[in-house]
Amino acid sequence: MSLLRQGRSFLVVGVLQWLADWSVMFVLSRAGVPVAAANIAGRVVGALLGFWLNGNYTFARDGRRPGWRQLGRYVLLWGVNTVLSTAGVSAIDALFGLRGAWLGKPLVDGALALGSFLASRHWVYR
């Protein structure tokens, strides 16, 4: 599969995944849920969507669907990224407040996206 095709698909899925993630984080934090917990909830929703879409479209091979091995790797990658994302968003919240965290989340998650693509392509979905 071409790197360019996978990169485009990963980007489209990533935007959909991020919109779901950010929306949940925004709604929950606006309702009074602490930013860290709201961020984790948003990332869970985004992760479920991303695993399914990337496994079935972006990195699909010969009609094979992702299995337990890929799910385990994905959960590990997701866990590391969630710790990094939550630390970043929480730091922004502490420095700039809730509105800063809402605006800063795309920057934090965008910074994690390249590493996620490479790990997904070469490790998670193999």
Sequence and secondary structure as in RCSB ss.txt:
>XXXX:A:sequence
MSLLRQGRSFLVVGVLQWLADWSVMFVLSRAGVPVAAANIAGRVVGALLGFWLNGNYTFARDGRRPGWRQLGRYV
LLWGVNTVLSTAGVSAIDALFGLRGAWLGKPLVDGALALGSFLASRHWVYR
>XXXX:A:secstr
  HHHHHHHHHHHHHHHHHHHHHHHHHHHHTT  HHHHHHHHHHHHHHHHHHHIIIIIS BTTB   HHHHHHHH
HHHHHHHHHHHHHHHHHHHHHHHHHHHHHHHHHHHHHHHHHHHHIIIIIT 
